[in-house]
Amino acid sequence: MTDIRLSICIPTFNFGAFIGETLASIVKQPLTGVEIVILDGASTDDTAEVVGRAQMTCANIKYHLLSERGGIDRDMARVVALASGCYCWLFSGDDLMREGAIDRVLQLIRTESDVYLCRHTMCTIEMAVLSERDVLAAPAEVTFDLQDEREKAIYCQKAITTEAFFSFLGGIVVKTSKWGSVGLNDAYIGSCWAHVARLFELMPNGLTVTYVPEVLLDRRGDNDSFADRGVVNRYRIAVEGYHRIAEDFLGGGSRLAFHVRRVLRNEFGLRMFLYANLRCYLDPERESRTLLTRLIRQTYCDAPIHGALIELVCRVMPGKVYCWLRNTYRGVRSWQQRFQACRRL
């Protein structure tokens, strides 16, 4: 293919159960000027067979199988290096693309920002929609030049979640030439945040970010590949990782770094830590309550009283009580969504 405007870049490992549905959500859309680049990090399941079947019906799919697993940091860099498009949409092998999303992205990249961030839904593993994910406090499409200190400060103030700081791959469309203007940061290999470090490294020399407050994909829940060593360790990856990002690129004592830590608190509130506490109750050999306590304190280092209250609640609330509350909440949310869907009919 020639004149590729957009490469949909999918690093994957053992997602054979999901990647067929992901590809189906993509290939049913117009793909003129679009390629799908899949980098398989030596999967041991049926990923190759599933992708092979999809290739039989769509010539736009390019599949590359590695001989050994490299990890998400290396594989993300590799898959973009294999791309031919002017822009790369970093996508996950288990999420679903919304109808019309490709046309919308092709329209967006005409404005030639360096990065585009979109919204998405949060779903169950069966793809039942639970909620829409907030990223930035901006009701309309807006562009920021993160080289400009004033605009960077405004951007950080508007950030709602770490997705504003590039945590979620599937919400990022990046200009390929800009991405390639710096190399893979070896110090971040193994952290799961090498792509974040790369984008932060680009800011001093100019990085324009356009936020698009539209839902362009559905994110599959309860299938986090970063959680292969347990929930508490998954929290550690995020909390320690973003504290490190803030320290390395913004200066730990700066107001900008404070906002990075603030959005971590938005994501890791009482409900999240109660869930991790439940996992410690259910699986004490795998989940570390000592690590969980340390992460609560680190997350709330700027709000120690709040953190102490969360720590106290985690200590006194029995796991079974939280489990009941969580199931009740999900049941109420499901009922509300069905009710709202009926009202729209």
C-alpha positions in Angstrom: 0.0 0.0 0.0 1.1 3.6 -0.6 0.2 7.0 0.8 -0.5 5.6 4.3 -2.0 8.4 6.4 -2.7 6.3 9.5 -1.2 3.2 11.0 -3.2 1.4 13.7 -0.4 0.0 15.9 -1.3 -3.0 18.0 1.3 -4.6 20.3 -0.1 -7.9 21.7 0.7 -10.9 23.7 -1.6 -13.8 24.3 -4.8 -11.9 23.3 -6.1 -14.6 20.9 -9.4 -14.6 22.7 -10.0 -11.0 22.0 -8.0 -9.7 19.1 -10.3 -11.2 16.5 -13.2 -9.0 17.9 -10.8 -6.0 18.0 -9.8 -6.5 14.3 -13.5 -7.0 13.3 -14.3 -3.6 14.8 -11.6 -2.0 12.7 -11.8 -3.7 9.3 -15.5 -3.1 8.9 -14.6 0.6 8.6 -13.3 2.3 5.4 -9.5 1.7 5.4 -8.3 3.8 2.4 -4.9 5.2 3.5 -4.9 3.1 6.6 -2.8 0.1 7.7 -3.1 -2.2 10.7 0.3 -3.2 12.1 0.3 -6.0 14.7 3.4 -6.9 16.7 3.0 -10.2 18.5 5.4 -10.5 21.4 5.8 -14.3 21.0 2.3 -15.3 22.0 1.8 -18.9 23.1 -1.9 -19.0 22.4 -3.8 -18.9 19.1 -3.1 -15.2 18.3 -1.3 -16.0 15.0 -4.2 -18.2 13.8 -6.8 -15.5 14.7 -4.8 -12.8 12.9 -4.2 -15.1 9.9 -7.9 -15.5 9.4 -8.5 -11.8 9.6 -5.7 -11.3 7.0 -7.5 -13.5 4.6 -10.3 -10.9 4.4 -8.3 -7.7 4.8 -5.0 -7.0 3.0 -4.4 -3.9 5.2 -3.3 -6.1 8.1 0.4 -6.6 8.6 1.5 -9.2 11.2 4.9 -9.5 12.8 5.7 -12.3 15.2 8.7 -12.0 17.5 10.7 -15.0 18.6 10.7 -13.9 22.2 8.8 -11.6 24.5 10.2 -8.1 24.7 7.7 -6.4 27.1 5.3 -3.6 26.4 8.0 -0.8 26.4 10.1 -2.4 23.7 7.2 -3.7 21.8 5.4 -0.4 21.6 8.6 1.2 20.2 9.0 -1.7 17.7 5.5 -1.6 16.4 5.7 2.1 15.7 9.0 1.6 13.9 7.3 -0.9 11.6 4.5 1.6 10.7 4.4 3.4 7.4 1.7 6.0 8.3 2.1 9.7 8.9 0.3 9.1 12.2 0.1 6.1 14.5 -3.0 5.2 16.6 -1.6 3.2 19.5 -4.3 0.5 20.1 -4.8 -2.4 22.3 -5.5 -5.9 21.1 -8.6 -6.3 23.2 -10.5 -3.0 22.9 -13.1 -2.2 20.3 -13.1 0.7 17.9 -16.3 2.7 17.6 -18.0 3.0 14.3 -16.8 6.0 12.3 -13.7 6.4 14.5 -11.2 6.0 11.7 -12.9 8.6 9.6 -12.9 11.0 12.6 -9.2 10.4 13.2 -8.4 10.9 9.5 -10.2 14.2 9.7 -8.5 15.2 12.9 -4.9 14.6 11.7 -5.3 17.1 8.9 -4.7 19.8 11.6 -1.3 18.2 12.1 -1.0 18.3 15.9 1.7 16.1 17.3 -0.7 14.1 19.6 -4.4 13.6 19.7 -6.1 12.3 22.8 -9.7 10.9 22.8 -12.2 9.7 25.3 -13.4 6.1 25.7 -15.8 4.0 27.6 -15.0 1.6 30.5 -16.5 -1.8 30.0 -16.7 -5.2 31.6 -14.7 -8.1 30.1 -17.9 -8.9 28.1 -17.9 -5.3 26.8 -20.9 -4.1 28.6 -20.4 -0.4 29.0 -20.1 0.8 32.6 -19.1 4.5 32.2 -17.3 7.0 30.0 -13.7 7.9 31.0 -12.8 11.5 31.8 -9.5 12.8 30.6 -9.4 16.6 30.6 -11.7 19.3 31.9 -12.5 20.7 28.4 -16.0 20.4 26.8 -14.8 21.1 23.3 -11.8 20.2 21.1 -8.8 22.2 22.2 -5.0 22.3 21.4 -2.1 23.0 23.8 1.5 23.6 23.1 3.3 21.9 25.9 6.5 23.6 25.1 4.9 26.8 26.3 5.1 26.9 30.2 1.8 28.8 30.5 -0.1 26.4 28.3 1.5 23.5 30.0 0.4 24.8 33.4 -3.2 25.2 32.1 -3.1 21.7 30.6 -1.9 20.2 33.9 -4.6 22.1 35.8 -7.3 20.7 33.5 -6.0 17.1 33.7 -8.6 14.8 35.4 -6.8 11.4 35.0 -3.4 10.1 34.1 -4.7 9.6 30.6 -4.1 13.4 30.1 -0.5 12.4 30.7 -0.6 9.6 28.1 -1.2 6.5 30.4 -3.8 4.8 28.1 -2.3 3.7 24.8 -5.6 3.3 23.0 -6.5 6.9 23.5 -3.3 8.2 21.8 -2.8 9.1 18.1 0.8 10.4 17.5 2.6 11.9 14.6 5.1 9.3 13.6 7.9 11.7 12.8 7.6 13.4 16.1 7.6 10.1 18.0 10.7 9.1 16.2 12.6 12.3 16.9 13.7 10.9 20.3 14.7 7.3 21.0 13.4 4.7 23.5 14.4 5.8 27.0 16.4 2.8 28.3 15.9 3.9 31.9 12.2 3.3 31.5 12.3 -0.1 30.0 10.4 -2.5 32.2 8.4 0.3 33.9 5.4 0.1 31.4 5.7 3.8 30.9 8.5 4.2 28.3 6.0 5.7 25.9 5.0 8.3 28.5 8.7 9.2 29.1 9.2 9.5 25.3 6.3 12.0 25.0 7.4 14.0 28.1 10.9 14.2 26.6 9.5 15.8 23.5 7.9 18.7 25.4 10.9 21.0 25.7 11.3 21.1 21.9 7.6 21.4 21.2 4.7 19.0 21.6 1.2 20.1 20.5 -1.6 18.0 22.0 -5.1 18.2 20.8 -7.8 16.9 23.2 -10.9 15.5 21.4 -13.7 15.0 24.0 -15.4 12.3 21.9 -15.7 8.6 22.6 -13.8 6.7 19.8 -13.3 3.3 21.4 -14.7 0.9 24.1 -12.1 -0.3 26.6 -12.3 -3.9 27.8 -12.1 -4.1 31.6 -11.0 -6.9 33.9 -8.3 -7.9 31.4 -5.3 -5.7 32.3 -2.1 -7.3 31.1 -0.2 -5.1 33.6 -2.0 -7.0 36.5 -0.4 -10.3 35.8 1.3 -10.1 39.2 -1.7 -9.0 41.2 -3.8 -6.0 41.7 -1.6 -4.4 44.4 1.4 -4.7 42.1 -0.7 -3.1 39.3 -1.3 -0.2 41.5 2.4 0.0 42.3 3.2 0.3 38.6 0.9 3.3 38.2 1.7 5.1 41.5 5.4 4.6 41.5 5.6 5.2 37.8 3.9 8.5 37.7 5.7 9.8 40.8 8.9 9.0 38.9 7.6 10.7 35.7 6.7 13.8 37.7 10.1 13.9 39.4 12.2 13.2 36.3 10.5 15.5 33.9 8.7 18.2 35.9 10.7 18.5 39.1 9.1 16.8 42.1 8.4 20.0 44.0 6.9 21.9 41.1 3.3 22.8 40.7 3.1 20.8 37.5 4.4 17.7 39.3 1.7 18.3 42.0 -1.0 18.0 39.3 0.4 14.7 38.1 0.1 13.4 41.7 -3.3 15.0 42.0 -4.7 13.0 39.1 -3.3 9.8 40.6 -5.5 10.6 43.6 -8.5 11.0 41.3 -7.9 7.5 40.0 -6.8 5.8 43.2 -9.5 6.9 45.7 -11.2 5.0 48.5 -13.1 2.6 46.2 -9.9 1.5 44.4 -8.0 0.9 47.5 -10.9 -0.9 49.1 -10.9 -3.2 46.1 -7.2 -3.8 46.5 -7.8 -4.5 50.2 -10.4 -7.1 49.2 -7.9 -8.8 47.0 -5.5 -8.9 49.9 -8.3 -10.5 52.0 -9.1 -13.1 49.3 -5.5 -13.9 48.1 -3.0 -13.0 50.9 -0.2 -15.1 49.3 -0.3 -13.0 46.1 -1.4 -9.6 47.3 0.7 -7.6 49.8 -1.1 -5.6 52.4 2.2 -4.0 53.4 2.8 -2.8 49.9 -0.8 -1.5 49.7 -0.3 0.6 52.8 2.8 2.1 51.4 1.0 2.9 48.1 -1.8 4.7 49.9 0.7 6.8 51.7 2.6 7.6 48.5 -0.5 8.4 46.6 -1.7 10.8 49.3 1.7 12.3 50.1 0.2 15.7 49.3 -3.0 15.0 51.3 -1.8 12.9 54.3 -5.0 13.3 56.4 -7.1 12.0 53.5 -4.7 9.1 53.0 -4.7 8.3 56.7 -8.5 8.0 56.6 -8.4 5.7 53.6 -5.8 3.6 55.3 -8.0 3.4 58.4 -11.1 2.4 56.4 -9.1 -0.3 54.7 -8.0 -1.7 58.0 -11.4 -1.9 59.6 -13.8 -2.8 56.7 -14.1 -6.6 56.3 -13.5 -7.8 52.8 -17.0 -9.5 52.6 -18.7 -6.1 53.4 -16.9 -4.4 50.5 -17.6 -7.2 48.2 -21.4 -6.8 48.9 -21.2 -3.1 48.5 -19.3 -3.4 45.2 -21.8 -5.9 43.7 -24.7 -3.7 44.9 -23.2 -0.7 43.2 -22.7 -2.6 39.9 -26.3 -3.8 40.0 -27.6 -0.3 40.5 -25.4 1.0 37.7 -26.7 -1.7 35.4 -30.3 -0.9 36.2 -29.7 2.8 35.7 -28.2 2.1 32.2 -31.1 -0.1 31.2 -33.6 2.5 32.4 -31.8 5.2 30.4 -31.7 3.1 27.3 -35.4 2.4 27.5 -36.1 6.2 27.9 -34.1 6.8 24.7 -36.3 4.4 22.7 
